[in-house]
Amino acid sequence: MATNILMPALSPTMTEGTVARWLKKEGDMVQSGDVIAEIETDKATMEVEAADEGILGKILIPEGTEHVAVKTPIAILVDEGEDVPEAPAAGAKPGPEKKAEAKEETPAPIEISSFDPDKQSVAPEKGKGERIFISPLARRIAREHGVDIASLTGTGPNGRILRRDVEKAKGQKPAPAASSAAAPSAGHVEHVKHSGMRKVIARRLTESKTQVPHFYVSVDIELDALLALRSRLNKALEAEGCKISVNDMMIKAVAVALKKLPGLNVQFTETEMLHFEDVDISMAVSVPDGLVTPVIRQADRKSLREISQEARSLATRARDGKLSPEDYQGGTFSISNMGMFGVKDFAAIINPPQAAILAVASGEKRPVVRDGELAVATVMTATLSVDHRAVDGALGAQWLNTLRDLIQNPYSLVL
């Protein structure tokens, strides 16, 4: 019996994905556990395994299709010798969790909405005494592009107007003139479509900056003792091929500071404050189209060697788009380090629902006063961004002072 292969939910918050690549072709034999496709989410590209065996009878959603809703049929699996249905059928076996209902009649990019364009009833329009049957998606596209639906002939069941009908009519219309706002100069303008990751980043950071009351505290930290310890540790670990970075030591120092003053290892909710025993540090990693924050879990309990190895593995997988949901979900505090870019200081936006994020700038030689005399030291400015609903200013300043003491006296990080 035919089985619908559905767009899987690869994380608890995933609502849509992109079919990045099919690893099986129509007509190929599929065994349970075979990797059949790669699905791109806003965080990573992940493999999808077949839950049943059979023949890949029909691919419904082609490679590169974006905005495919979770539980949308993306392919049909059939038994050997069985006829392949033209489209997902109501009688088709639903298949386990990783699969489910069609969102559009054609394998075109699927727009996300709160209803199924094919199954949801649409209030009919009346024009010239006739009812016009049109899917919600087609109606919206027609409205956006000024297409008169009364002039269209539907190719769907019972003459229903579908997306393809509107697209065809839209293609026959003269293209609208580009607005001056979209093209401020007379030169060439390249239009790059937003990726799923960029859309999520834009939405989440806008929500954070507008809904979370940020306050900022900065402190200058001398790094010479930490740099000297790092040099000694790397010399001792040279034979193992392990190299500890300043960022690794910052992760450890932040984790220890959070253990000493756990008032920042919290999350604010409308009804209660969540206090976390584990210190799980999200570290910001720049990737080609944005930023991801893989998590070093229980960082306060790990050695610098363990943090170094885990941080490098996570950063590599992040840049390759190979993170799994458990790699980037559930952090309790974030670090954003732009020291490698020579940045003197900056303030980061809180990564919700966390209560704070530390912005780490570049270390540079600066004049300092010690015992009334002028000296030169390697100094870094660190800025703490805090959710004022969860943490008050005095606690934020106290925590930063604790962090500074740990970094300027770093041997406690290896004890």
N, C-alpha and C positions, 0 to 999 in steps of 0.2 A: 504494500500500500504506500502511496506517495507520502513523503514526509517533508514538511516545511522546515528549512534551516533558517533560523531567525537571527537578527542582529542581537548579539549577546549584551548583557549588562556586565561590563568588565570591572565596574566599581559601584559602590552603593549610590553614588551621586550621578552616575552617567545616565544621560537621557538621549544622547545621539552619538553617532560616530561616522567615520569615513571608511568606505571599503577601499583600502589602500592597494591591495594586490590579491588576486586569486592564484592559489598555488596548485589547484586542480582545474582541469578543463572539462567542458561538457562532454559526457561520455566516459569519463574516467571512473574506474572502480575505486570506491572509498571504503576503508576499513575503520571501525570504531577506534578513535584515538589519533587518526591521521590529521595532520595540520592541513586545513583546506584553504585558509585565507588569512590575510593580515588586516587587522582593524586598527585604524588610527583614532585615538581619543585626543582630548585637549592636552594630555600629559605625555603620552607614549604611544608607540606602535606595538600591538600585541597580537599573538597568534591565536587562532580559533581552531579547536579540534572538533572533529565529527563525533557525535555521540552515538550514531547508528552506522550500520554498514549498508552499502547499496551502490547505485550508479548515480553520479551527478548528472541528473537529467536536464536541468535547465538552470542557468544563472540569471536571476531576476534583476540584480543590481550590479551594474558593470563597475570595473575598477575606476577609482577616482571620484565616485559619487559621494557627495558630502551630505551632512545633515540627515542621515538615515536614523530614524527613531529606533530606540530599543524595542525589540520584539517585532520589528518589521521583517517579513520574509525576504531573504536575500538570495535564496536558491531552493531548488526542489530536488530531493533525493528519492529515487524510485528503485523498486526491485528489478532484478534482471528479467528482461522480457516484458516489463510493464510499460504501457504507453505513458508518455510524459504529458501531464496536463498543461494547457496553455498558460494558466495562471494559478496561484494558490487557491485551492478549493476548500469549501467549508468542511468537507468530509475528510480532508487530509489529516493524517496523524500529526498532532501538534509538536511532537518531539519534546525532549527534556528542556529544561530551563534555558539553554543557550539559544532559544529561537522564537516568531509569532505573528500578528496580523499585518496585512499589507497596508501601506499608507497611500500609495499612488498606483494607478493602473499601469503605468509605463515605467521602465527602468531608468527614469530620469532623476536628477538630484531631488531629494525629498525635503520639503520645507517642514519645519517643526510647527505644529499647532496643537491645540488641546483636543482636537477631534480627528477622526479618520475621514479624509475627503471623500472616500468612496462609500462609506457606510453611514455617515451622518446625514440625516435628512436636511435639506436646505429649503429655506422659505422661498417659494417660487416667486419670480418676478412677473409682473404682468405688463405686457406691452403689446399694443395693437390687438388686444383681445386674446392673446395667447400666453400660456405659461412657459417660462423659460427654465429648463432644468440644467443646472450647472454645478460643478463641484465647488466647494468653498475655496480651494486653492486656485482653481481657474478664475473664479470671481475676483479674488484678490489681485492676481496678476493682471487681469483685464482692467481693473480699477487703477492700478499703479501706472499702466501704460496707455491709458485713455482708449482702450479698445471697446467698441460698441458691441456688447454681447448679443443684442438683438439682430445683428447682421451676421452672426456666426452660425454655422451648421455643425452640430455636435456629432462626433464619431463614436461616442460611447454607447452603452446599452440604452435603448429607447430614445436615441437622439440626444443623450446627455452630453453637454459641453465639457470637455476635459482640458487639462493643461496643454496638451499638444495642439488642440484647436486654437487656443488663444495664442500660443507661441507662433503658430503658422501665420495667424492674422497679424500679429505684432511684427513679424519679419517683413510683411508687405507694407508696413506703415513707414513713412519717412522718420529717420532717427531724430529725436528731439535735440535741439541745440544745447550744447554743454553750458552749464551755468558759469558765470564769472567767478563764483565762489569756489567751484571745483577746479577751475583752471586760471590761477591768478596771473599767469604769464602767457605770452603768445608762443613760447617754445613748446617742445615735446613734453607731454605729461604721461608718465607711465602709471597705469591703474593696476595696483596689486590688491587682489582680493584678500580680505582678512582670513587668516587661518582660524581653526577652532580654538587653538591655544591663545591667540591674540584677543579673540572675543571674550574668552573667560577672564583673561588678565584685566582687560578693560572694565569688565563688569564688576569683578571682585574688588579691584582697587578703587573704583569709583564708589562702591558701597562702603568700603573701609574709610575712605577720606571724608565722605559726607555723613556717615552714620556713627562713626566712632570718634569721640572727642580726644584727639591726640594732644599730648604735651611732650616736650623734648628737654632732655638734660644732656649736657656734654661735659667731658672731662679729658684732660691731657694725661697721657700715660707714658712713662719712660720705658723703653723697650730693651735697653742695653743688657740687663741681667737675663731677660728671656732669650735674647739672641745668642748670648754666650752659652746658656744652657742648651739651646737647640744645636749649636755647633758641636758641643761635646757629645750630645746624644747621637747625632748623625755620624760622627766619627766612630762611635762605639757600634753603631748598627750598620756600618758600611759593608761588612762582610755578608750581611743578610739581604742586602739590596733594598733596605727600607730607608726612606728619607722622610723625616718629619718636617712639616711646613709650619710657618707662623700661624696659618689658619687652623691647623690641627690643634696647636697649643691654645688658640683662642677658644675653640670649641670646648676643650677640656676646662679652661679657666671659667668660661661662662657656666658650664654645667656645675662646677664646684661652687661658684658663687650662688647659683640658684638653690643648691642644697643648703648652703649656709643661711640664705635669706629666701625661703620658699614663697614669700608673698608675691613674687612675680611669676611663679610657675602656676598660673591660674588662668581661668577663663570666666568671663562675665556672661551670665544669661539673665533673662528678664525676671526669673524667680529665685535664682540662687547663684552662688559663686562655686565654681568647680576648682578644687585644690588637688593637684596631681602629685603623687608620690614619686613616680618615675620622671626623670628629666630627659625628654626626647627633643633633641636639637634639630630644627629644620635649617639646612644650609642652602642659601640661594646659589643656584648654578645657572649661568647664562648659556642658553642654547640658541641655535640659529634664528628661531622665530619668537623668542621670548625668554621666559624664566621659569624654572621649576625648583621645587624645594624638597629634595629627598631628605630623609630623616635618619640621624644617628641616634638610635634608641639607647636609653640608659647610659648616656654619655659620661655621667659622673662615675660610673662603675667600671669604665673601660680604661685601659692603659693608652698612652699616647701612640704606641705602636698599633694597637687595635683600631683606634680612631683614624689614624693615618691610612691604614689599609682599607677600611670601610669607606672612608670619604673618597678615596681615589676610585674605588669600584663603583660607587654610586654616581660620581661625577661623569665617569666614562659611559655608564649605561644611560645617564640622562642625556648626554650629547648624542648618543646613538639612538635615542628614542626607545630604549629597551627597559624602562622602569616598569615595574608592576605596581598596582595600586597600593599594596602594603608598603612599598618603598617611599611613598610621598604623602601618605595620609597619617594624621594623628599626632603631629608635632606639638610641643607645648611652648616653644620659644624659638625665635628665628634669629639667624645671623646673616647679614649681608656685608660681604667684604669686597671693597673696591680699591684696596691698598695697592694691588698690582698695576692699577692704572694711574698711580701718582695723584690720586684725589686727596686734597687736604682735609676736607670734612664734608659730610652730607648727612641728611636726615632721611631715613627710610620710612615707607608706609607700612603700617602694621598688617600682618598676614592673618586675617580673621579665620577662626574665632580666637586666635591667640591674643594675649594681653600686651605683648611687648616684642620689639625687635631691636637688635643692636646693629648700628651702622659702624663698620670698621674702616678707617681711612688709612692713608699711607704713612709709614714711619719716615721721619726726616730729621736731619740734624738741626737742632734749635738751641739757642742760648737758654740756660737755666741758672737759677741761683741756688747754691748749696752752701749752707753755713755762712751766709753773707757774702759769698764770693761767686763770681761769674764762671760758669762752666758750659761745656757743650755736651748735649745728650741726644740720643735718638728718641724722638717723641712722636706719639700717635694720638690723634683726636678720635675719641669714640663717642658716638651720640646714641642715646637711648630714646626710642619712641615708645610711648606708653599710653594705653587705654585708661583715661582718667576715671572711667566708671569702675574700674577694677583696682587701680593702684593710685595712691596719692603721691604728690610731689616729693615729700620727705622720704618716703620709702624708695622711690626711684633714685634719688640722690644717694641714699645710704647704700643701695645695691651697687651703684657705679663705683663708689669709694671702695667697697669690698672687692669688686673686680680689679680695680687699680692696684690694691694691695697684693692680690694674688699674682698679677702679672709682674709687678716690680720685685716680688719675692717669690719666684716661680718654682722653687724646689718642692713646695707642697704639691705640685702637680704630678710629681713622679713618685711620691711616697705612698 
